[in-house]
Amino acid sequence: MITGKLAGLWLRHMIEAFRYCGIEEPELAEVIAIFGPMAKHMVNADDDVPREPLEDTWLH
Protein backbone atom coordinates (compact mmCIF):
# COMPACT_ATOMS: atom_id res chain seq x y z
CA MET A 1 0.00 0.00 0.00
CA ILE A 2 1.42 3.37 -1.03
CA THR A 3 0.29 6.44 0.90
CA GLY A 4 0.63 10.06 -0.15
CA LYS A 5 3.47 10.46 2.33
CA LEU A 6 5.41 7.54 0.82
CA ALA A 7 4.88 8.83 -2.70
CA GLY A 8 6.12 12.26 -1.60
CA LEU A 9 9.22 10.70 -0.07
CA TRP A 10 9.88 8.79 -3.29
CA LEU A 11 9.59 12.01 -5.29
CA ARG A 12 11.88 13.90 -2.94
CA HIS A 13 14.55 11.19 -3.13
CA MET A 14 14.30 11.06 -6.92
CA ILE A 15 14.81 14.83 -7.12
CA GLU A 16 17.76 14.65 -4.71
CA ALA A 17 19.31 11.86 -6.79
CA PHE A 18 19.04 13.92 -9.97
CA ARG A 19 20.60 16.93 -8.22
CA TYR A 20 23.40 14.74 -6.87
CA CYS A 21 24.10 13.61 -10.45
CA GLY A 22 24.48 17.24 -11.50
CA ILE A 23 21.24 17.70 -13.39
CA GLU A 24 20.66 21.42 -13.89
CA GLU A 25 17.46 23.13 -12.75
CA PRO A 26 15.84 23.56 -16.21
CA GLU A 27 16.14 19.82 -16.89
CA LEU A 28 15.17 19.02 -13.31
CA ALA A 29 11.96 21.01 -13.77
CA GLU A 30 11.08 18.73 -16.70
CA VAL A 31 11.73 15.65 -14.55
CA ILE A 32 9.54 17.02 -11.76
CA ALA A 33 6.78 17.77 -14.27
CA ILE A 34 6.78 14.09 -15.23
CA PHE A 35 7.49 12.46 -11.87
CA GLY A 36 5.07 14.65 -9.86
CA PRO A 37 1.92 13.25 -11.48
CA MET A 38 3.49 9.78 -11.45
CA ALA A 39 4.00 10.01 -7.67
CA LYS A 40 0.36 11.00 -7.20
CA HIS A 41 -0.73 8.13 -9.41
CA MET A 42 1.21 5.63 -7.29
CA VAL A 43 -0.91 6.41 -4.22
CA ASN A 44 -3.26 3.51 -3.72
CA ALA A 45 -3.95 3.58 0.03
CA ASP A 46 -7.68 4.24 -0.40
CA ASP A 47 -8.21 2.88 -3.91
CA ASP A 48 -9.33 -0.35 -5.45
CA VAL A 49 -6.43 -1.75 -7.44
CA PRO A 50 -5.50 -2.54 -10.17
CA ARG A 51 -6.37 0.56 -12.13
CA GLU A 52 -5.70 1.92 -15.58
CA PRO A 53 -2.18 3.28 -16.26
CA LEU A 54 -1.55 6.97 -16.88
CA GLU A 55 -1.25 8.15 -20.45
CA ASP A 56 1.98 9.69 -21.77
CA THR A 57 4.23 8.79 -18.82
CA TRP A 58 7.27 8.00 -20.96
CA LEU A 59 10.30 10.27 -20.88
CA HIS A 60 10.91 11.66 -24.35
PQR file with spaces between the fields and no chain letter, atoms N, CA, C, O and H, PARSE charges and radii, in Angstrom:
ATOM       1  N    MET     1       0.848   -1.169    0.000 -0.4000 1.5000
ATOM       2  CA   MET     1       0.000    0.000    0.000 -0.0000 2.0000
ATOM       3  C    MET     1       0.900    1.241    0.000  0.5500 1.7000
ATOM       4  O    MET     1       1.813    1.357    0.817 -0.5500 1.4000
ATOM       5  N    ILE     2       0.635    2.144   -0.906 -0.4000 1.5000
ATOM       6  CA   ILE     2       1.418    3.372   -1.027 -0.0000 2.0000
ATOM       7  C    ILE     2       0.548    4.550   -0.605  0.5500 1.7000
ATOM       8  O    ILE     2      -0.506    4.804   -1.188 -0.5500 1.4000
ATOM       9  H    ILE     2      -0.107    2.050   -1.569  0.4000 1.0000
ATOM      10  N    THR     3       1.007    5.259    0.414 -0.4000 1.5000
ATOM      11  CA   THR     3       0.295    6.440    0.905 -0.0000 2.0000
ATOM      12  C    THR     3       0.840    7.686    0.216  0.5500 1.7000
ATOM      13  O    THR     3       1.875    7.633   -0.449 -0.5500 1.4000
ATOM      14  H    THR     3       1.863    5.053    0.888  0.4000 1.0000
ATOM      15  N    GLY     4       0.146    8.795    0.376 -0.4000 1.5000
ATOM      16  CA   GLY     4       0.626   10.062   -0.153 -0.0000 2.0000
ATOM      17  C    GLY     4       1.985   10.435    0.420  0.5500 1.7000
ATOM      18  O    GLY     4       2.837   10.970   -0.289 -0.5500 1.4000
ATOM      19  H    GLY     4      -0.695    8.838    0.916  0.4000 1.0000
ATOM      20  N    LYS     5       2.188   10.153    1.701 -0.4000 1.5000
ATOM      21  CA   LYS     5       3.472   10.459    2.331 -0.0000 2.0000
ATOM      22  C    LYS     5       4.606    9.652    1.686  0.5500 1.7000
ATOM      23  O    LYS     5       5.678   10.195    1.415 -0.5500 1.4000
ATOM      24  H    LYS     5       1.496    9.718    2.277  0.4000 1.0000
ATOM      25  N    LEU     6       4.373    8.371    1.445 -0.4000 1.5000
ATOM      26  CA   LEU     6       5.414    7.544    0.824 -0.0000 2.0000
ATOM      27  C    LEU     6       5.702    7.985   -0.605  0.5500 1.7000
ATOM      28  O    LEU     6       6.858    7.999   -1.029 -0.5500 1.4000
ATOM      29  H    LEU     6       3.503    7.930    1.666  0.4000 1.0000
ATOM      30  N    ALA     7       4.673    8.342   -1.342 -0.4000 1.5000
ATOM      31  CA   ALA     7       4.876    8.831   -2.703 -0.0000 2.0000
ATOM      32  C    ALA     7       5.662   10.139   -2.691  0.5500 1.7000
ATOM      33  O    ALA     7       6.519   10.357   -3.548 -0.5500 1.4000
ATOM      34  H    ALA     7       3.734    8.331   -0.997  0.4000 1.0000
ATOM      35  N    GLY     8       5.376   11.004   -1.732 -0.4000 1.5000
ATOM      36  CA   GLY     8       6.124   12.258   -1.599 -0.0000 2.0000
ATOM      37  C    GLY     8       7.583   12.018   -1.259  0.5500 1.7000
ATOM      38  O    GLY     8       8.466   12.708   -1.768 -0.5500 1.4000
ATOM      39  H    GLY     8       4.680   10.827   -1.036  0.4000 1.0000
ATOM      40  N    LEU     9       7.836   11.044   -0.402 -0.4000 1.5000
ATOM      41  CA   LEU     9       9.225   10.703   -0.067 -0.0000 2.0000
ATOM      42  C    LEU     9       9.956   10.153   -1.291  0.5500 1.7000
ATOM      43  O    LEU     9      11.115   10.494   -1.527 -0.5500 1.4000
ATOM      44  H    LEU     9       7.119   10.483    0.012  0.4000 1.0000
ATOM      45  N    TRP    10       9.288    9.312   -2.062 -0.4000 1.5000
ATOM      46  CA   TRP    10       9.882    8.788   -3.294 -0.0000 2.0000
ATOM      47  C    TRP    10      10.256    9.932   -4.224  0.5500 1.7000
ATOM      48  O    TRP    10      11.359    9.964   -4.768 -0.5500 1.4000
ATOM      49  H    TRP    10       8.346    9.035   -1.870  0.4000 1.0000
ATOM      50  N    LEU    11       9.331   10.874   -4.406 -0.4000 1.5000
ATOM      51  CA   LEU    11       9.586   12.010   -5.293 -0.0000 2.0000
ATOM      52  C    LEU    11      10.748   12.844   -4.789  0.5500 1.7000
ATOM      53  O    LEU    11      11.604   13.248   -5.576 -0.5500 1.4000
ATOM      54  H    LEU    11       8.434   10.848   -3.964  0.4000 1.0000
ATOM      55  N    ARG    12      10.794   13.108   -3.501 -0.4000 1.5000
ATOM      56  CA   ARG    12      11.880   13.904   -2.939 -0.0000 2.0000
ATOM      57  C    ARG    12      13.229   13.225   -3.166  0.5500 1.7000
ATOM      58  O    ARG    12      14.201   13.885   -3.534 -0.5500 1.4000
ATOM      59  H    ARG    12      10.098   12.780   -2.862  0.4000 1.0000
ATOM      60  N    HIS    13      13.291   11.911   -2.949 -0.4000 1.5000
ATOM      61  CA   HIS    13      14.547   11.190   -3.132 -0.0000 2.0000
ATOM      62  C    HIS    13      14.950   11.137   -4.605  0.5500 1.7000
ATOM      63  O    HIS    13      16.138   11.196   -4.923 -0.5500 1.4000
ATOM      64  H    HIS    13      12.501   11.375   -2.651  0.4000 1.0000
ATOM      65  N    MET    14      13.984   11.029   -5.494 -0.4000 1.5000
ATOM      66  CA   MET    14      14.301   11.060   -6.919 -0.0000 2.0000
ATOM      67  C    MET    14      14.897   12.416   -7.307  0.5500 1.7000
ATOM      68  O    MET    14      15.882   12.478   -8.043 -0.5500 1.4000
ATOM      69  H    MET    14      13.019   10.981   -5.235  0.4000 1.0000
ATOM      70  N    ILE    15      14.303   13.489   -6.813 -0.4000 1.5000
ATOM      71  CA   ILE    15      14.810   14.828   -7.118 -0.0000 2.0000
ATOM      72  C    ILE    15      16.219   15.004   -6.550  0.5500 1.7000
ATOM      73  O    ILE    15      17.101   15.537   -7.224 -0.5500 1.4000
ATOM      74  H    ILE    15      13.504   13.439   -6.215  0.4000 1.0000
ATOM      75  N    GLU    16      16.427   14.557   -5.321 -0.4000 1.5000
ATOM      76  CA   GLU    16      17.756   14.652   -4.709 -0.0000 2.0000
ATOM      77  C    GLU    16      18.779   13.847   -5.501  0.5500 1.7000
ATOM      78  O    GLU    16      19.918   14.288   -5.655 -0.5500 1.4000
ATOM      79  H    GLU    16      15.711   14.124   -4.774  0.4000 1.0000
ATOM      80  N    ALA    17      18.400   12.685   -6.001 -0.4000 1.5000
ATOM      81  CA   ALA    17      19.313   11.858   -6.790 -0.0000 2.0000
ATOM      82  C    ALA    17      19.698   12.558   -8.089  0.5500 1.7000
ATOM      83  O    ALA    17      20.862   12.526   -8.487 -0.5500 1.4000
ATOM      84  H    ALA    17      17.475   12.327   -5.876  0.4000 1.0000
ATOM      85  N    PHE    18      18.733   13.189   -8.750 -0.4000 1.5000
ATOM      86  CA   PHE    18      19.039   13.922   -9.969 -0.0000 2.0000
ATOM      87  C    PHE    18      19.955   15.106   -9.674  0.5500 1.7000
ATOM      88  O    PHE    18      20.882   15.370  -10.440 -0.5500 1.4000
ATOM      89  H    PHE    18      17.787   13.215   -8.426  0.4000 1.0000
ATOM      90  N    ARG    19      19.715   15.814   -8.592 -0.4000 1.5000
ATOM      91  CA   ARG    19      20.599   16.934   -8.223 -0.0000 2.0000
ATOM      92  C    ARG    19      22.006   16.429   -7.915  0.5500 1.7000
ATOM      93  O    ARG    19      22.988   17.047   -8.324 -0.5500 1.4000
ATOM      94  H    ARG    19      18.962   15.600   -7.970  0.4000 1.0000
ATOM      95  N    TYR    20      22.110   15.327   -7.207 -0.4000 1.5000
ATOM      96  CA   TYR    20      23.397   14.737   -6.869 -0.0000 2.0000
ATOM      97  C    TYR    20      24.191   14.385   -8.137  0.5500 1.7000
ATOM      98  O    TYR    20      25.417   14.491   -8.169 -0.5500 1.4000
ATOM      99  H    TYR    20      21.312   14.824   -6.874  0.4000 1.0000
ATOM     100  N    CYS    21      23.462   13.966   -9.174 -0.4000 1.5000
ATOM     101  CA   CYS    21      24.102   13.612  -10.446 -0.0000 2.0000
ATOM     102  C    CYS    21      24.443   14.829  -11.290  0.5500 1.7000
ATOM     103  O    CYS    21      25.000   14.695  -12.380 -0.5500 1.4000
ATOM     104  H    CYS    21      22.466   13.880   -9.148  0.4000 1.0000
ATOM     105  N    GLY    22      24.114   16.014  -10.794 -0.4000 1.5000
ATOM     106  CA   GLY    22      24.479   17.237  -11.495 -0.0000 2.0000
ATOM     107  C    GLY    22      23.477   17.721  -12.522  0.5500 1.7000
ATOM     108  O    GLY    22      23.814   18.544  -13.373 -0.5500 1.4000
ATOM     109  H    GLY    22      23.662   16.123   -9.908  0.4000 1.0000
ATOM     110  N    ILE    23      22.262   17.230  -12.460 -0.4000 1.5000
ATOM     111  CA   ILE    23      21.235   17.696  -13.392 -0.0000 2.0000
ATOM     112  C    ILE    23      20.901   19.145  -13.061  0.5500 1.7000
ATOM     113  O    ILE    23      20.618   19.483  -11.912 -0.5500 1.4000
ATOM     114  H    ILE    23      21.988   16.561  -11.769  0.4000 1.0000
ATOM     115  N    GLU    24      20.938   19.989  -14.077 -0.4000 1.5000
ATOM     116  CA   GLU    24      20.665   21.415  -13.894 -0.0000 2.0000
ATOM     117  C    GLU    24      19.169   21.663  -13.695  0.5500 1.7000
ATOM     118  O    GLU    24      18.333   20.836  -14.060 -0.5500 1.4000
ATOM     119  H    GLU    24      21.168   19.714  -15.011  0.4000 1.0000
ATOM     120  N    GLU    25      18.855   22.809  -13.113 -0.4000 1.5000
ATOM     121  CA   GLU    25      17.463   23.129  -12.753 -0.0000 2.0000
ATOM     122  C    GLU    25      16.478   23.108  -13.923  0.5500 1.7000
ATOM     123  O    GLU    25      15.364   22.614  -13.749 -0.5500 1.4000
ATOM     124  H    GLU    25      19.535   23.481  -12.817  0.4000 1.0000
ATOM     125  N    PRO    26      16.835   23.623  -15.119 -0.5600 1.5000
ATOM     126  CA   PRO    26      15.841   23.559  -16.209  0.2800 2.0000
ATOM     127  C    PRO    26      15.450   22.115  -16.556  0.5500 1.7000
ATOM     128  O    PRO    26      14.273   21.824  -16.767 -0.5500 1.4000
ATOM     129  N    GLU    27      16.432   21.221  -16.615 -0.4000 1.5000
ATOM     130  CA   GLU    27      16.136   19.820  -16.894 -0.0000 2.0000
ATOM     131  C    GLU    27      15.427   19.172  -15.712  0.5500 1.7000
ATOM     132  O    GLU    27      14.549   18.328  -15.896 -0.5500 1.4000
ATOM     133  H    GLU    27      17.388   21.458  -16.444  0.4000 1.0000
ATOM     134  N    LEU    28      15.806   19.565  -14.500 -0.4000 1.5000
ATOM     135  CA   LEU    28      15.172   19.021  -13.309 -0.0000 2.0000
ATOM     136  C    LEU    28      13.690   19.401  -13.268  0.5500 1.7000
ATOM     137  O    LEU    28      12.858   18.607  -12.828 -0.5500 1.4000
ATOM     138  H    LEU    28      16.518   20.251  -14.350  0.4000 1.0000
ATOM     139  N    ALA    29      13.364   20.590  -13.719 -0.4000 1.5000
ATOM     140  CA   ALA    29      11.958   21.012  -13.769 -0.0000 2.0000
ATOM     141  C    ALA    29      11.153   20.097  -14.682  0.5500 1.7000
ATOM     142  O    ALA    29       9.998   19.788  -14.390 -0.5500 1.4000
ATOM     143  H    ALA    29      14.039   21.235  -14.077  0.4000 1.0000
ATOM     144  N    GLU    30      11.758   19.661  -15.793 -0.4000 1.5000
ATOM     145  CA   GLU    30      11.082   18.729  -16.696 -0.0000 2.0000
ATOM     146  C    GLU    30      10.853   17.384  -16.011  0.5500 1.7000
ATOM     147  O    GLU    30       9.789   16.781  -16.152 -0.5500 1.4000
ATOM     148  H    GLU    30      12.696   19.913  -16.030  0.4000 1.0000
ATOM     149  N    VAL    31      11.855   16.921  -15.272 -0.4000 1.5000
ATOM     150  CA   VAL    31      11.730   15.651  -14.552 -0.0000 2.0000
ATOM     151  C    VAL    31      10.613   15.740  -13.520  0.5500 1.7000
ATOM     152  O    VAL    31       9.800   14.823  -13.399 -0.5500 1.4000
ATOM     153  H    VAL    31      12.719   17.411  -15.158  0.4000 1.0000
ATOM     154  N    ILE    32      10.573   16.841  -12.779 -0.4000 1.5000
ATOM     155  CA   ILE    32       9.539   17.024  -11.763 -0.0000 2.0000
ATOM     156  C    ILE    32       8.154   17.065  -12.409  0.5500 1.7000
ATOM     157  O    ILE    32       7.192   16.526  -11.862 -0.5500 1.4000
ATOM     158  H    ILE    32      11.233   17.585  -12.878  0.4000 1.0000
ATOM     159  N    ALA    33       8.060   17.703  -13.569 -0.4000 1.5000
ATOM     160  CA   ALA    33       6.776   17.773  -14.271 -0.0000 2.0000
ATOM     161  C    ALA    33       6.266   16.389  -14.649  0.5500 1.7000
ATOM     162  O    ALA    33       5.056   16.173  -14.726 -0.5500 1.4000
ATOM     163  H    ALA    33       8.842   18.140  -14.013  0.4000 1.0000
ATOM     164  N    ILE    34       7.170   15.461  -14.882 -0.4000 1.5000
ATOM     165  CA   ILE    34       6.780   14.094  -15.229 -0.0000 2.0000
ATOM     166  C    ILE    34       6.587   13.250  -13.978  0.5500 1.7000
ATOM     167  O    ILE    34       5.592   12.535  -13.860 -0.5500 1.4000
ATOM     168  H    ILE    34       8.153   15.636  -14.819  0.4000 1.0000
ATOM     169  N    PHE    35       7.531   13.325  -13.041 -0.4000 1.5000
ATOM     170  CA   PHE    35       7.493   12.462  -11.865 -0.0000 2.0000
ATOM     171  C    PHE    35       6.446   12.903  -10.842  0.5500 1.7000
ATOM     172  O    PHE    35       5.963   12.072  -10.073 -0.5500 1.4000
ATOM     173  H    PHE    35       8.339   13.906  -13.137  0.4000 1.0000
ATOM     174  N    GLY    36       6.084   14.186  -10.810 -0.4000 1.5000
ATOM     175  CA   GLY    36       5.074   14.652   -9.859 -0.0000 2.0000
ATOM     176  C    GLY    36       3.738   13.941  -10.042  0.5500 1.7000
ATOM     177  O    GLY    36       3.217   13.364   -9.088 -0.5500 1.4000
ATOM     178  H    GLY    36       6.476   14.861  -11.435  0.4000 1.0000
ATOM     179  N    PRO    37       3.169   13.969  -11.261 -0.5600 1.5000
ATOM     180  CA   PRO    37       1.919   13.246  -11.484  0.2800 2.0000
ATOM     181  C    PRO    37       2.075   11.736  -11.292  0.5500 1.7000
ATOM     182  O    PRO    37       1.145   11.063  -10.846 -0.5500 1.4000
ATOM     183  N    MET    38       3.258   11.208  -11.631 -0.4000 1.5000
ATOM     184  CA   MET    38       3.494    9.781  -11.448 -0.0000 2.0000
ATOM     185  C    MET    38       3.434    9.409   -9.966  0.5500 1.7000
ATOM     186  O    MET    38       2.872    8.377   -9.599 -0.5500 1.4000
ATOM     187  H    MET    38       4.013   11.755  -11.993  0.4000 1.0000
ATOM     188  N    ALA    39       4.022   10.263   -9.117 -0.4000 1.5000
ATOM     189  CA   ALA    39       4.000   10.010   -7.673 -0.0000 2.0000
ATOM     190  C    ALA    39       2.563   10.012   -7.156  0.5500 1.7000
ATOM     191  O    ALA    39       2.192    9.162   -6.347 -0.5500 1.4000
ATOM     192  H    ALA    39       4.479   11.101   -9.416  0.4000 1.0000
ATOM     193  N    LYS    40       1.760   10.959   -7.619 -0.4000 1.5000
ATOM     194  CA   LYS    40       0.357   11.001   -7.199 -0.0000 2.0000
ATOM     195  C    LYS    40      -0.399    9.762   -7.676  0.5500 1.7000
ATOM     196  O    LYS    40      -1.270    9.249   -6.974 -0.5500 1.4000
ATOM     197  H    LYS    40       2.061   11.650   -8.276  0.4000 1.0000
ATOM     198  N    HIS    41      -0.061    9.294   -8.860 -0.4000 1.5000
ATOM     199  CA   HIS    41      -0.734    8.130   -9.411 -0.0000 2.0000
ATOM     200  C    HIS    41      -0.385    6.851   -8.635  0.5500 1.7000
ATOM     201  O    HIS    41      -1.184    5.916   -8.587 -0.5500 1.4000
ATOM     202  H    HIS    41       0.646    9.711   -9.430  0.4000 1.0000
ATOM     203  N    MET    42       0.791    6.815   -8.037 -0.4000 1.5000
ATOM     204  CA   MET    42       1.212    5.626   -7.294 -0.0000 2.0000
ATOM     205  C    MET    42       0.414    5.437   -6.012  0.5500 1.7000
ATOM     206  O    MET    42       0.324    4.320   -5.501 -0.5500 1.4000
ATOM     207  H    MET    42       1.440    7.575   -8.076  0.4000 1.0000
ATOM     208  N    VAL    43      -0.165    6.509   -5.485 -0.4000 1.5000
ATOM     209  CA   VAL    43      -0.906    6.410   -4.224 -0.0000 2.0000
ATOM     210  C    VAL    43      -2.109    5.503   -4.427  0.5500 1.7000
ATOM     211  O    VAL    43      -2.951    5.733   -5.296 -0.5500 1.4000
ATOM     212  H    VAL    43      -0.091    7.416   -5.899  0.4000 1.0000
ATOM     213  N    ASN    44      -2.165    4.460   -3.596 -0.4000 1.5000
ATOM     214  CA   ASN    44      -3.263    3.513   -3.721 -0.0000 2.0000
ATOM     215  C    ASN    44      -3.846    3.125   -2.358  0.5500 1.7000
ATOM     216  O    ASN    44      -4.561    2.129   -2.243 -0.5500 1.4000
ATOM     217  H    ASN    44      -1.481    4.273   -2.891  0.4000 1.0000
ATOM     218  N    ALA    45      -3.538    3.912   -1.337 -0.4000 1.5000
ATOM     219  CA   ALA    45      -3.950    3.577    0.029 -0.0000 2.0000
ATOM     220  C    ALA    45      -5.464    3.451    0.175  0.5500 1.7000
ATOM     221  O    ALA    45      -5.939    2.609    0.937 -0.5500 1.4000
ATOM     222  H    ALA    45      -2.958    4.721   -1.430  0.4000 1.0000
ATOM     223  N    ASP    46      -6.222    4.267   -0.535 -0.4000 1.5000
ATOM     224  CA   ASP    46      -7.678    4.243   -0.399 -0.0000 2.0000
ATOM     225  C    ASP    46      -8.389    3.820   -1.681  0.5500 1.7000
ATOM     226  O    ASP    46      -9.591    4.039   -1.832 -0.5500 1.4000
ATOM     227  H    ASP    46      -5.837    4.951   -1.154  0.4000 1.0000
ATOM     228  N    ASP    47      -7.643    3.214   -2.603 -0.4000 1.5000
ATOM     229  CA   ASP    47      -8.214    2.877   -3.906 -0.0000 2.0000
ATOM     230  C    ASP    47      -8.368    1.378   -4.078  0.5500 1.7000
ATOM     231  O    ASP    47      -7.703    0.578   -3.421 -0.5500 1.4000
ATOM     232  H    ASP    47      -6.666    3.036   -2.481  0.4000 1.0000
ATOM     233  N    ASP    48      -9.263    1.028   -4.979 -0.4000 1.5000
ATOM     234  CA   ASP    48      -9.332   -0.346   -5.446 -0.0000 2.0000
ATOM     235  C    ASP    48      -8.277   -0.504   -6.530  0.5500 1.7000
ATOM     236  O    ASP    48      -8.216    0.306   -7.455 -0.5500 1.4000
ATOM     237  H    ASP    48      -9.803    1.678   -5.513  0.4000 1.0000
ATOM     238  N    VAL    49      -7.460   -1.518   -6.432 -0.4000 1.5000
ATOM     239  CA   VAL    49      -6.429   -1.752   -7.441 -0.0000 2.0000
ATOM     240  C    VAL    49      -6.669   -3.112   -8.060  0.5500 1.7000
ATOM     241  O    VAL    49      -7.237   -3.964   -7.376 -0.5500 1.4000
ATOM     242  H    VAL    49      -7.509   -2.176   -5.681  0.4000 1.0000
ATOM     243  N    PRO    50      -6.290   -3.387   -9.283 -0.5600 1.5000
ATOM     244  CA   PRO    50      -5.500   -2.536  -10.167  0.2800 2.0000
ATOM     245  C    PRO    50      -6.359   -1.460  -10.814  0.5500 1.7000
ATOM     246  O    PRO    50      -7.589   -1.499  -10.762 -0.5500 1.4000
ATOM     247  N    ARG    51      -5.683   -0.510  -11.416 -0.4000 1.5000
ATOM     248  CA   ARG    51      -6.368    0.565  -12.130 -0.0000 2.0000
ATOM     249  C    ARG    51      -5.648    0.830  -13.438  0.5500 1.7000
ATOM     250  O    ARG    51      -4.560    0.307  -13.682 -0.5500 1.4000
ATOM     251  H    ARG    51      -4.685   -0.479  -11.458  0.4000 1.0000
ATOM     252  N    GLU    52      -6.259    1.637  -14.263 -0.4000 1.5000
ATOM     253  CA   GLU    52      -5.701    1.919  -15.577 -0.0000 2.0000
ATOM     254  C    GLU    52      -4.420    2.745  -15.453  0.5500 1.7000
ATOM     255  O    GLU    52      -4.335    3.613  -14.584 -0.5500 1.4000
ATOM     256  H    GLU    52      -7.142    2.062  -14.064  0.4000 1.0000
ATOM     257  N    PRO    53      -3.418    2.492  -16.309 -0.5600 1.5000
ATOM     258  CA   PRO    53      -2.176    3.283  -16.261  0.2800 2.0000
ATOM     259  C    PRO    53      -2.409    4.698  -16.765  0.5500 1.7000
ATOM     260  O    PRO    53      -3.367    4.971  -17.488 -0.5500 1.4000
ATOM     261  N    LEU    54      -1.504    5.597  -16.364 -0.4000 1.5000
ATOM     262  CA   LEU    54      -1.546    6.968  -16.879 -0.0000 2.0000
ATOM     263  C    LEU    54      -1.162    6.986  -18.338  0.5500 1.7000
ATOM     264  O    LEU    54      -0.417    6.121  -18.797 -0.5500 1.4000
ATOM     265  H    LEU    54      -0.726    5.375  -15.777  0.4000 1.0000
ATOM     266  N    GLU    55      -1.656    7.952  -19.064 -0.4000 1.5000
ATOM     267  CA   GLU    55      -1.246    8.149  -20.449 -0.0000 2.0000
ATOM     268  C    GLU    55       0.003    9.016  -20.487  0.5500 1.7000
ATOM     269  O    GLU    55       0.225    9.831  -19.591 -0.5500 1.4000
ATOM     270  H    GLU    55      -2.261    8.655  -18.691  0.4000 1.0000
ATOM     271  N    ASP    56       0.813    8.843  -21.512 -0.4000 1.5000
ATOM     272  CA   ASP    56       1.981    9.695  -21.767 -0.0000 2.0000
ATOM     273  C    ASP    56       2.907    9.833  -20.559  0.5500 1.7000
ATOM     274  O    ASP    56       3.250   10.950  -20.174 -0.5500 1.4000
ATOM     275  H    ASP    56       0.633    8.181  -22.240  0.4000 1.0000
ATOM     276  N    THR    57       3.312    8.721  -19.958 -0.4000 1.5000
ATOM     277  CA   THR    57       4.232    8.793  -18.823 -0.0000 2.0000
ATOM     278  C    THR    57       5.663    8.509  -19.224  0.5500 1.7000
ATOM     279  O    THR    57       6.544    8.472  -18.364 -0.5500 1.4000
ATOM     280  H    THR    57       3.033    7.813  -20.271  0.4000 1.0000
ATOM     281  N    TRP    58       5.917    8.308  -20.493 -0.4000 1.5000
ATOM     282  CA   TRP    58       7.273    8.000  -20.959 -0.0000 2.0000
ATOM     283  C    TRP    58       8.109    9.258  -21.067  0.5500 1.7000
ATOM     284  O    TRP    58       7.620   10.306  -21.490 -0.5500 1.4000
ATOM     285  H    TRP    58       5.201    8.338  -21.192  0.4000 1.0000
ATOM     286  N    LEU    59       9.373    9.151  -20.684 -0.4000 1.5000
ATOM     287  CA   LEU    59      10.302   10.265  -20.883 -0.0000 2.0000
ATOM     288  C    LEU    59      10.650   10.335  -22.365  0.5500 1.7000
ATOM     289  O    LEU    59      10.949    9.314  -22.985 -0.5500 1.4000
ATOM     290  H    LEU    59       9.770    8.300  -20.340  0.4000 1.0000
ATOM     291  N    HIS    60      10.612   11.500  -22.913 -0.4000 1.5000
ATOM     292  CA   HIS    60      10.909   11.660  -24.346 -0.0000 2.0000
ATOM     293  C    HIS    60      12.292   12.194  -24.526  0.5500 1.7000
ATOM     294  O    HIS    60      12.733   12.399  -25.657 -0.5500 1.4000
ATOM     295  H    HIS    60      10.369   12.329  -22.409  0.4000 1.0000
